[in-house]
Amino acid sequence: MADGMNKETYVDPRPPMIGPGHDVRSLTQKLTDIVLVKGFKKGWLLALFIALQLFGVLHIAIAMLVGKGVGIWGNSSPVFWAFDIINFVWWIGIGHAGTLISAILLLLRQNWRNSINRFAEAMTLFAVACAAMFPALHTGRPWVDYWLFPLPNTMGMWPNFKSPLMWDVFAVNTYALVSLIFWFIGLIPDFATLRDRTKSKLQKFIFGMLSMGWRGDARHWHRYETAYLLLAGLSTPLVLSVHTIVSFDFSIGIVPGWHATIFPPYFVAGAVYAGFAMVLTIGIPVRKFWKLEDFITERHIQNMCKVMLATGLIVVYGYFMELFFAFYSGSTYEVFMMNNRMFGEYGWSYWALILCNFVIPQALWYKPWRNNKLVILVVCMAINIGMWLERFVIIVTSLNRDFLPASWKHYTPTVWDFAMFSGTLGLFFTLMFLFLRFVPMIPIFEMKALLPETKVDEHQVEQKEKEIEKSKGLLGSPVPTFGD
């Protein structure tokens, strides 16, 4: 090793992915204790109680909807799509970061995903569960939603494959199924670890069933890695296809402001943007509450902030292109729609989304602010609100001014619109809090694989050695390696 340089003294210039002082034993102990410890923290119980209250509101809202019909919502001609579709698209977007972190970053071999992929995947499943409610309920007759499935029927009357609602059913169901299998397979080695460490007979039985006989031998690892990689490859196009299909709900229409070819990439970038914002919104408090700073490190937070900056710029580009398309096209309807969107009765929502999605996130360019967790939380909350407002603007401001002035009408959401939305928030956070307490939120076995990386980055060591040899004029001589 040139000039006494060795893997013990070399320091990786990047922030570590695991805090100092951890080995396999301490890492496993820390992450399994969250699940296996007896009793519950007061903060967790309080958060779960609040989430359950909101979840109860959802039950009341659905009972009213089934009993009285969709007339309890503020939907009316011409705004037939309102909070139900706004919330559907928003929830689907929230779930996108989980699959991107798990699948695409896995294929790109980005190891910083390992600390956050587990609860991001769980977030995907819970968000899809919330999203799936709205297409099912907004039809007005959810008891005949089986018409949406390709079941044999004599007259061949349903399903209607020309309907965007059908596209959503197939896209969301496929996305949910693949994400669930991907999430569960990743949990199997950790369930086996919990099975072997617990002293409770009930937990040993439950985790034993969930681990499916995992023993950790070479054959099991080979099959696991093969299946996990195949599912990652299958999930990757789903990240792009699901929100693309959701965008087709709008872009195939003739409504001004909707029929634009930019919608698919625009919607996908917005989904990733909102998804990473929600991952940080949940991840930062969880990191603090369970003292996981050694596992969700500054490096993870910095990387996620950079992804948000990149996708945020794509979203803002989409906003400017919408303006350009409307005014450059010379279409009277498009120009009127954009003027109405910016300066009409809902103009406040357009400028609020520009503030939340464009202005406030620019704070992340400044590194001291990017290192401040409170600033990051404020930015992420602004993005969550802004992405919801984006869907509100696209749907409501395009529909409330129809082609005929005689059909123009102001849209006002009712208390039941807000009850449904807050109820799905309650469902999401109830499932999330239960997951954080009873399932390993950070992959134990994947974190073990990162332990050597906290000591040395061999590629950077070799590059540094070549630079030293070159400076001495010895580039042509053999360079010693770790094996020498």
DRENFIVEX-614422 format. One record per residue (C-alpha): residue number from 1; residue in one letter; x, y negated, z. Coordinates in steps of 0.2 Angstrom, whole numbers, plus 5000, padded with zeros to 4 digits. Example, Ala and Ser with C-alpha at 12.3 -4.5 7.8 and 13.67 -1.06 7.14 Angstrom:
% residues 2
  resi  resn    px    py    pz
     1     A  5062  5022  5039
     2     S  5068  5005  5036
% end
This chain:
% residues 484
  resi  resn    px    py    pz
     1     M  5000  5000  5000
     2     A  5008  4984  4994
     3     D  5015  4972  5008
     4     G  5007  4982  5021
     5     M  4990  4980  5014
     6     N  4978  4994  5019
     7     K  4960  4998  5021
     8     E  4960  4995  5039
     9     T  4967  4977  5037
    10     Y  4958  4972  5022
    11     V  4942  4962  5025
    12     D  4928  4962  5012
    13     P  4925  4943  5009
    14     R  4906  4946  5007
    15     P  4895  4946  5023
    16     P  4893  4964  5029
    17     M  4877  4975  5026
    18     I  4879  4982  5044
    19     G  4884  4973  5059
    20     P  4901  4978  5067
    21     G  4903  4991  5080
    22     H  4891  5004  5073
    23     D  4894  5022  5070
    24     V  4883  5036  5064
    25     R  4877  5040  5082
    26     S  4873  5022  5087
    27     L  4864  5018  5071
    28     T  4853  5034  5072
    29     Q  4850  5030  5091
    30     K  4845  5012  5087
    31     L  4833  5016  5073
    32     T  4825  5031  5080
    33     D  4822  5023  5097
    34     I  4809  5011  5090
    35     V  4798  5026  5085
    36     L  4801  5038  5099
    37     V  4801  5026  5114
    38     K  4787  5028  5126
    39     G  4775  5013  5128
    40     F  4772  4998  5118
    41     K  4779  4980  5118
    42     K  4767  4966  5123
    43     G  4771  4956  5108
    44     W  4767  4971  5096
    45     L  4750  4974  5106
    46     L  4745  4956  5104
    47     A  4749  4955  5086
    48     L  4739  4972  5083
    49     F  4725  4965  5093
    50     I  4723  4949  5082
    51     A  4725  4960  5066
    52     L  4711  4971  5072
    53     Q  4699  4957  5075
    54     L  4702  4951  5057
    55     F  4699  4969  5051
    56     G  4683  4969  5060
    57     V  4678  4953  5050
    58     L  4681  4964  5034
    59     H  4668  4977  5040
    60     I  4655  4963  5043
    61     A  4658  4955  5026
    62     I  4657  4972  5017
    63     A  4641  4976  5026
    64     M  4633  4959  5021
    65     L  4639  4961  5003
    66     V  4632  4979  5001
    67     G  4616  4973  5010
    68     K  4612  4957  5001
    69     G  4623  4958  4985
    70     V  4636  4946  4978
    71     G  4625  4932  4980
    72     I  4632  4929  4997
    73     W  4648  4923  4988
    74     G  4650  4906  4980
    75     N  4651  4914  4962
    76     S  4639  4907  4950
    77     S  4638  4902  4932
    78     P  4650  4898  4924
    79     V  4662  4903  4938
    80     F  4658  4922  4938
    81     W  4676  4926  4943
    82     A  4681  4917  4959
    83     F  4688  4923  4976
    84     D  4686  4941  4972
    85     I  4698  4941  4957
    86     I  4709  4927  4964
    87     N  4712  4939  4979
    88     F  4714  4954  4968
    89     V  4728  4946  4958
    90     W  4736  4939  4973
    91     W  4737  4955  4983
    92     I  4743  4965  4967
    93     G  4757  4952  4966
    94     I  4762  4954  4985
    95     G  4765  4972  4982
    96     H  4777  4970  4968
    97     A  4793  4967  4978
    98     G  4792  4984  4986
    99     T  4793  4993  4970
   100     L  4806  4982  4963
   101     I  4817  4983  4978
   102     S  4815  5002  4979
   103     A  4816  5007  4961
   104     I  4825  4994  4950
   105     L  4838  4990  4963
   106     L  4841  5008  4966
   107     L  4844  5011  4947
   108     L  4856  4996  4947
   109     R  4865  5003  4962
   110     Q  4862  4988  4973
   111     N  4865  4995  4991
   112     W  4859  4979  4999
   113     R  4841  4986  4996
   114     N  4844  5000  5009
   115     S  4839  4989  5024
   116     I  4823  4982  5017
   117     N  4816  4995  5005
   118     R  4806  5005  5017
   119     F  4795  4992  5024
   120     A  4794  4983  5007
   121     E  4787  5000  5000
   122     A  4775  5001  5014
   123     M  4770  4983  5010
   124     T  4766  4988  4992
   125     L  4755  5002  4998
   126     F  4745  4991  5010
   127     A  4744  4977  4998
   128     V  4737  4988  4984
   129     A  4724  4995  4996
   130     C  4718  4977  4999
   131     A  4718  4973  4981
   132     A  4708  4989  4976
   133     M  4693  4983  4986
   134     F  4689  4968  4975
   135     P  4687  4977  4958
   136     A  4676  4990  4967
   137     L  4665  4977  4977
   138     H  4664  4963  4964
   139     T  4654  4974  4952
   140     G  4639  4971  4964
   141     R  4635  4990  4964
   142     P  4650  4999  4972
   143     W  4640  5015  4974
   144     V  4641  5018  4955
   145     D  4659  5014  4954
   146     Y  4662  5032  4949
   147     W  4657  5026  4931
   148     L  4674  5018  4930
   149     F  4682  5036  4930
   150     P  4683  5046  4915
   151     L  4671  5060  4920
   152     P  4661  5070  4908
   153     N  4644  5062  4904
   154     T  4631  5068  4891
   155     M  4628  5051  4882
   156     G  4646  5045  4882
   157     M  4640  5029  4889
   158     W  4655  5026  4902
   159     P  4668  5022  4905
   160     N  4670  5007  4893
   161     F  4688  5008  4888
   162     K  4687  4990  4880
   163     S  4684  4982  4897
   164     P  4698  4975  4907
   165     L  4691  4982  4922
   166     M  4695  4999  4916
   167     W  4713  4994  4913
   168     D  4714  4988  4930
   169     V  4707  5004  4937
   170     F  4720  5015  4928
   171     A  4735  5003  4931
   172     V  4731  5001  4950
   173     N  4728  5019  4953
   174     T  4744  5024  4944
   175     Y  4754  5011  4953
   176     A  4747  5016  4970
   177     L  4749  5035  4967
   178     V  4767  5034  4961
   179     S  4772  5021  4975
   180     L  4764  5033  4988
   181     I  4774  5048  4982
   182     F  4790  5038  4981
   183     W  4788  5031  4998
   184     F  4784  5048  5006
   185     I  4798  5057  4998
   186     G  4810  5043  5004
   187     L  4804  5047  5022
   188     I  4807  5066  5022
   189     P  4825  5065  5029
   190     D  4820  5053  5042
   191     F  4805  5063  5048
   192     A  4817  5077  5050
   193     T  4829  5066  5060
   194     L  4814  5061  5072
   195     R  4809  5080  5073
   196     D  4826  5085  5079
   197     R  4828  5070  5091
   198     T  4811  5069  5100
   199     K  4807  5078  5116
   200     S  4788  5077  5114
   201     K  4780  5093  5108
   202     L  4766  5083  5099
   203     Q  4779  5072  5090
   204     K  4790  5087  5086
   205     F  4774  5096  5078
   206     I  4769  5080  5068
   207     F  4786  5076  5062
   208     G  4790  5094  5058
   209     M  4775  5095  5047
   210     L  4779  5078  5038
   211     S  4797  5083  5035
   212     M  4791  5099  5025
   213     G  4805  5110  5032
   214     W  4819  5099  5028
   215     R  4836  5106  5035
   216     G  4848  5094  5026
   217     D  4857  5107  5016
   218     A  4865  5104  4999
   219     R  4851  5112  4990
   220     H  4838  5100  4999
   221     W  4849  5085  4995
   222     H  4851  5089  4977
   223     R  4832  5091  4975
   224     Y  4829  5076  4985
   225     E  4841  5065  4974
   226     T  4834  5072  4958
   227     A  4816  5068  4963
   228     Y  4820  5051  4970
   229     L  4829  5046  4954
   230     L  4815  5052  4943
   231     L  4802  5043  4953
   232     A  4813  5027  4953
   233     G  4814  5028  4934
   234     L  4795  5031  4933
   235     S  4791  5017  4945
   236     T  4802  5004  4935
   237     P  4790  5002  4920
   238     L  4776  5001  4932
   239     V  4783  4985  4940
   240     L  4781  4977  4923
   241     S  4766  4986  4917
   242     V  4754  4983  4931
   243     H  4754  4965  4932
   244     T  4755  4964  4913
   245     I  4739  4973  4912
   246     V  4732  4961  4926
   247     S  4737  4946  4915
   248     F  4728  4954  4900
   249     D  4711  4952  4910
   250     F  4714  4933  4906
   251     S  4724  4932  4890
   252     I  4712  4942  4880
   253     G  4698  4930  4884
   254     I  4694  4914  4873
   255     V  4693  4903  4889
   256     P  4704  4888  4887
   257     G  4720  4890  4898
   258     W  4719  4909  4897
   259     H  4723  4916  4880
   260     A  4742  4913  4880
   261     T  4755  4926  4876
   262     I  4766  4919  4890
   263     F  4755  4927  4903
   264     P  4762  4944  4905
   265     P  4780  4939  4909
   266     Y  4773  4924  4918
   267     F  4762  4935  4929
   268     V  4776  4947  4932
   269     A  4789  4934  4938
   270     G  4775  4926  4949
   271     A  4772  4943  4957
   272     V  4790  4946  4961
   273     Y  4791  4929  4968
   274     A  4776  4931  4979
   275     G  4782  4948  4984
   276     F  4799  4943  4990
   277     A  4792  4929  4999
   278     M  4780  4941  5009
   279     V  4795  4953  5012
   280     L  4805  4938  5021
   281     T  4789  4932  5029
   282     I  4787  4949  5038
   283     G  4806  4954  5038
   284     I  4813  4939  5048
   285     P  4801  4940  5063
   286     V  4803  4959  5063
   287     R  4821  4957  5063
   288     K  4821  4946  5078
   289     F  4807  4955  5088
   290     W  4816  4972  5087
   291     K  4834  4965  5087
   292     L  4839  4972  5070
   293     E  4851  4958  5065
   294     D  4864  4971  5063
   295     F  4854  4980  5050
   296     I  4845  4966  5041
   297     T  4860  4955  5040
   298     E  4863  4937  5032
   299     R  4868  4946  5016
   300     H  4851  4953  5014
   301     I  4842  4937  5017
   302     Q  4854  4927  5006
   303     N  4851  4939  4992
   304     M  4832  4939  4993
   305     C  4833  4920  4994
   306     K  4843  4920  4977
   307     V  4830  4932  4969
   308     M  4816  4920  4974
   309     L  4825  4905  4967
   310     A  4828  4914  4950
   311     T  4810  4921  4949
   312     G  4803  4904  4955
   313     L  4812  4895  4941
   314     I  4804  4907  4928
   315     V  4787  4903  4936
   316     V  4790  4884  4935
   317     Y  4795  4887  4917
   318     G  4778  4895  4914
   319     Y  4769  4880  4921
   320     F  4778  4868  4909
   321     M  4775  4880  4895
   322     E  4756  4879  4899
   323     L  4757  4860  4898
   324     F  4767  4861  4881
   325     F  4755  4874  4873
   326     A  4740  4864  4878
   327     F  4746  4847  4871
   328     Y  4756  4853  4856
   329     S  4742  4864  4850
   330     G  4731  4849  4847
   331     S  4716  4859  4853
   332     T  4703  4848  4860
   333     Y  4697  4862  4873
   334     E  4715  4865  4878
   335     V  4719  4847  4881
   336     F  4703  4844  4890
   337     M  4706  4860  4901
   338     M  4724  4854  4906
   339     N  4718  4836  4910
   340     N  4704  4843  4921
   341     R  4716  4855  4929
   342     M  4728  4841  4934
   343     F  4716  4826  4937
   344     G  4699  4833  4938
   345     E  4689  4838  4954
   346     Y  4701  4852  4958
   347     G  4717  4842  4954
   348     W  4722  4843  4972
   349     S  4725  4862  4970
   350     Y  4736  4860  4955
   351     W  4747  4847  4963
   352     A  4747  4858  4979
   353     L  4753  4873  4970
   354     I  4767  4862  4961
   355     L  4772  4857  4979
   356     C  4772  4874  4986
   357     N  4780  4884  4971
   358     F  4792  4871  4964
   359     V  4796  4857  4976
   360     I  4798  4865  4993
   361     P  4808  4881  4987
   362     Q  4821  4870  4980
   363     A  4827  4868  4998
   364     L  4835  4886  4996
   365     W  4848  4878  4984
   366     Y  4856  4870  5000
   367     K  4866  4884  5009
   368     P  4864  4877  5027
   369     W  4845  4877  5024
   370     R  4847  4894  5017
   371     N  4855  4900  5033
   372     N  4841  4893  5043
   373     K  4828  4906  5047
   374     L  4815  4893  5051
   375     V  4817  4884  5035
   376     I  4816  4901  5025
   377     L  4800  4905  5034
   378     V  4792  4888  5030
   379     V  4798  4890  5012
   380     C  4791  4908  5011
   381     M  4774  4903  5018
   382     A  4773  4889  5006
   383     I  4776  4901  4992
   384     N  4763  4913  4998
   385     I  4750  4899  4999
   386     G  4756  4892  4982
   387     M  4754  4908  4973
   388     W  4737  4910  4979
   389     L  4733  4892  4973
   390     E  4740  4897  4956
   391     R  4727  4910  4954
   392     F  4714  4898  4960
   393     V  4719  4885  4948
   394     I  4720  4898  4933
   395     I  4703  4905  4937
   396     V  4692  4891  4944
   397     T  4698  4876  4934
   398     S  4697  4885  4918
   399     L  4679  4892  4921
   400     N  4670  4877  4930
   401     R  4670  4867  4914
   402     D  4663  4878  4900
   403     F  4662  4874  4882
   404     L  4644  4867  4885
   405     P  4643  4852  4897
   406     A  4626  4858  4901
   407     S  4633  4873  4910
   408     W  4646  4864  4920
   409     K  4645  4867  4939
   410     H  4656  4864  4954
   411     Y  4662  4879  4963
   412     T  4662  4880  4982
   413     P  4667  4896  4991
   414     T  4656  4902  5005
   415     V  4660  4908  5023
   416     W  4659  4926  5016
   417     D  4672  4922  5003
   418     F  4684  4917  5017
   419     A  4678  4932  5028
   420     M  4683  4944  5014
   421     F  4700  4937  5012
   422     S  4704  4935  5030
   423     G  4697  4953  5033
   424     T  4709  4960  5020
   425     L  4723  4950  5029
   426     G  4718  4959  5044
   427     L  4718  4976  5036
   428     F  4735  4973  5029
   429     F  4743  4968  5045
   430     T  4735  4981  5055
   431     L  4742  4994  5044
   432     M  4759  4985  5044
   433     F  4760  4984  5063
   434     L  4756  5003  5064
   435     F  4769  5007  5052
   436     L  4782  4997  5060
   437     R  4779  5006  5077
   438     F  4776  5024  5071
   439     V  4787  5026  5056
   440     P  4806  5022  5053
   441     M  4805  5005  5046
   442     I  4823  5006  5040
   443     P  4830  5022  5031
   444     I  4841  5030  5043
   445     F  4850  5041  5031
   446     E  4853  5027  5018
   447     M  4860  5016  5032
   448     K  4873  5030  5036
   449     A  4879  5029  5019
   450     L  4883  5011  5021
   451     L  4894  5013  5036
   452     P  4911  5015  5026
   453     E  4907  5000  5016
   454     T  4907  4989  5032
   455     K  4926  4994  5033
   456     V  4932  4993  5016
   457     D  4927  4989  4998
   458     E  4940  5000  4988
   459     H  4937  4991  4971
   460     Q  4941  4974  4979
   461     V  4956  4982  4987
   462     E  4963  4989  4971
   463     Q  4960  4972  4962
   464     K  4969  4963  4976
   465     E  4983  4975  4975
   466     K  4985  4972  4956
   467     E  4985  4954  4959
   468     I  4999  4956  4971
   469     E  5009  4967  4960
   470     K  5007  4955  4945
   471     S  5013  4941  4955
   472     K  5029  4950  4959
   473     G  5031  4955  4940
   474     L  5028  4973  4944
   475     L  5012  4976  4935
   476     G  5019  4990  4924
   477     S  5025  5000  4939
   478     P  5013  5012  4948
   479     V  5001  5005  4960
   480     P  4999  5015  4976
   481     T  4981  5021  4980
   482     F  4972  5027  4996
   483     G  4977  5045  4992
   484     D  4996  5041  4992
% end
